[in-house]
Amino acid sequence: MTRTSGLLTDQQPVCDLAFSAARLPLDSALDAAAIDWLMPRMACCIAALQQGVVEEALHRAAAYVGERQQFGRPLGSFQALAVRAADAYIEVELLRSALWQLAWRLDQGLPASAAARVAKFQSSQAGYIVGHTAQHFHGGVGADLKYPIHRFYLKSQALSHIGGCAQAQLARIVQAL
């Protein structure tokens, strides 16, 4: 076995394990039924993580633009920022709705593959929109690695790409229809 270590975009440690001369029986591989069971649960976990990340990122961004002054008034009082913040808030709430729908379907033992695709799409979409919004609201401070908002941006982007980005999820939704 060889191990190659590295870091993900959000600075989380990761490693790749490569096995040579490993022999497994054919029945040890996951079958389609196991994968169908696993995928909606994975989507639920990713969506729940993303919900926490984007919610806190938006909370911190709103607090920042409420305090930061420009031209003698808070940045948050400018209409363009208020509209963008409202759009980000809508994304957070859409993700919450998709996440709860998926979690409920899983809890009730109902088919959940379509709800999983929707939750994964909304997770990717919210990560992209809210992550960028929070980063932009902080301006140059947001790019400073000593200021914490960059971690929310990096984590939201990393979560957005697990299992395929928003466009990939839309393609899967269209195929299912």
C-alpha positions in Angstrom: 0.0 0.0 0.0 1.2 3.5 -0.8 -0.1 6.7 0.7 0.0 10.1 -0.9 -1.0 13.0 1.4 -2.2 16.4 0.5 -4.6 19.3 1.3 -8.0 20.0 -0.2 -9.0 23.5 -1.3 -10.4 24.2 2.1 -7.2 23.1 3.7 -8.6 19.8 5.0 -6.0 17.0 5.0 -6.6 14.2 2.5 -4.8 11.2 1.4 -4.9 8.8 -1.5 -4.4 5.1 -0.7 -3.2 2.9 -3.6 -3.1 -0.9 -3.2 -1.1 -3.3 -5.3 -1.6 -7.0 -5.3 -4.7 -6.7 -3.1 -7.2 -9.4 -3.8 -10.9 -9.1 -2.9 -13.7 -11.4 -3.6 -16.1 -10.2 -6.3 -19.0 -10.0 -3.8 -17.1 -7.5 -1.7 -17.9 -4.6 -4.1 -20.9 -2.4 -3.4 -23.8 -3.3 -5.6 -26.4 -1.0 -7.2 -28.8 -1.3 -4.2 -26.1 -0.3 -1.7 -25.1 2.7 -3.8 -28.8 3.7 -4.2 -29.1 3.5 -0.4 -25.9 5.4 0.3 -26.2 8.3 -2.2 -29.3 10.1 -0.7 -27.7 9.9 2.7 -24.5 11.3 1.5 -26.4 14.2 -0.2 -28.2 14.8 3.1 -25.0 15.0 5.1 -23.4 17.3 2.5 -26.5 19.5 2.4 -26.6 19.7 6.2 -22.9 20.7 6.4 -23.4 23.3 3.7 -26.5 24.7 5.5 -24.4 25.4 8.6 -21.5 26.9 6.5 -23.6 29.3 4.4 -25.9 30.3 7.3 -22.9 31.4 9.4 -21.2 33.0 6.4 -24.3 35.1 5.7 -24.7 35.9 9.4 -21.1 37.2 9.6 -21.4 39.1 6.3 -24.6 40.8 7.5 -22.9 41.8 10.8 -19.9 43.2 8.9 -21.9 45.4 6.5 -24.0 46.6 9.4 -20.9 47.9 11.2 -18.7 48.9 8.2 -19.2 52.6 7.3 -18.8 54.0 3.8 -19.7 57.6 2.8 -20.9 58.2 6.4 -23.4 55.3 6.5 -23.4 51.5 7.0 -22.5 49.5 3.9 -25.7 47.5 4.5 -27.8 50.5 4.0 -26.9 50.6 0.2 -29.6 49.1 -1.9 -27.3 47.0 -4.1 -25.9 45.2 -1.0 -29.3 44.8 0.5 -30.6 43.1 -2.7 -27.6 40.8 -2.9 -28.0 39.9 0.8 -31.7 39.1 0.2 -30.7 36.9 -2.7 -28.2 35.1 -0.5 -30.8 34.7 2.3 -33.2 33.1 -0.2 -30.6 30.6 -1.2 -30.0 29.7 2.4 -33.8 29.1 2.9 -34.1 27.1 -0.3 -31.3 24.9 0.9 -33.0 24.5 4.3 -36.3 23.5 2.6 -34.6 21.0 0.3 -32.6 19.5 3.2 -35.6 19.1 5.4 -37.6 17.5 2.5 -34.7 15.0 1.9 -34.2 14.2 5.6 -38.0 13.7 6.1 -38.2 11.3 3.1 -35.2 9.3 4.4 -36.7 9.2 7.9 -40.0 8.0 6.6 -38.4 5.3 4.4 -39.8 7.0 1.2 -38.0 7.1 -2.1 -35.4 9.9 -1.9 -33.3 9.9 -5.0 -35.1 12.9 -6.6 -35.1 14.8 -3.3 -31.3 14.0 -2.9 -30.6 15.5 -6.4 -32.6 18.6 -5.5 -30.8 19.0 -2.1 -27.4 18.5 -3.7 -28.3 21.0 -6.4 -29.4 23.5 -3.8 -26.4 22.8 -1.7 -24.1 23.6 -4.6 -26.1 26.7 -5.6 -26.2 28.1 -2.1 -22.5 27.4 -1.6 -21.6 29.3 -4.7 -23.9 32.3 -4.2 -23.6 32.7 -0.5 -19.9 32.0 -0.4 -19.2 34.6 -3.0 -21.6 37.1 -1.5 -20.0 36.9 2.0 -16.5 37.1 0.5 -17.4 40.2 -1.6 -19.1 42.0 1.3 -15.9 41.8 3.2 -13.9 43.3 0.3 -10.1 43.2 0.7 -10.5 42.0 4.3 -12.2 38.9 3.1 -9.1 37.9 1.1 -6.9 38.2 4.2 -6.0 34.7 5.4 -5.9 35.9 9.0 -9.6 37.0 8.8 -11.9 34.0 9.2 -14.4 34.7 6.4 -12.1 33.1 3.8 -12.6 29.7 5.5 -16.3 29.9 5.0 -15.8 30.7 1.3 -13.3 27.8 0.9 -15.5 25.3 2.7 -18.7 26.3 0.8 -16.8 25.9 -2.5 -15.4 22.5 -1.5 -18.8 21.2 -0.4 -20.4 22.6 -3.6 -18.3 20.2 -5.7 -18.7 17.0 -3.8 -20.7 14.6 -5.9 -20.9 17.2 -8.8 -21.5 20.9 -9.0 -24.9 22.6 -9.5 -24.9 22.1 -13.3 -24.1 18.4 -12.9 -27.0 18.0 -10.5 -29.4 19.8 -13.0 -28.3 17.4 -15.7 -29.1 14.5 -13.4 -32.5 16.0 -12.6 -33.3 16.5 -16.3 -32.2 12.9 -17.0 -34.6 11.6 -14.3 -37.5 13.6 -15.8 
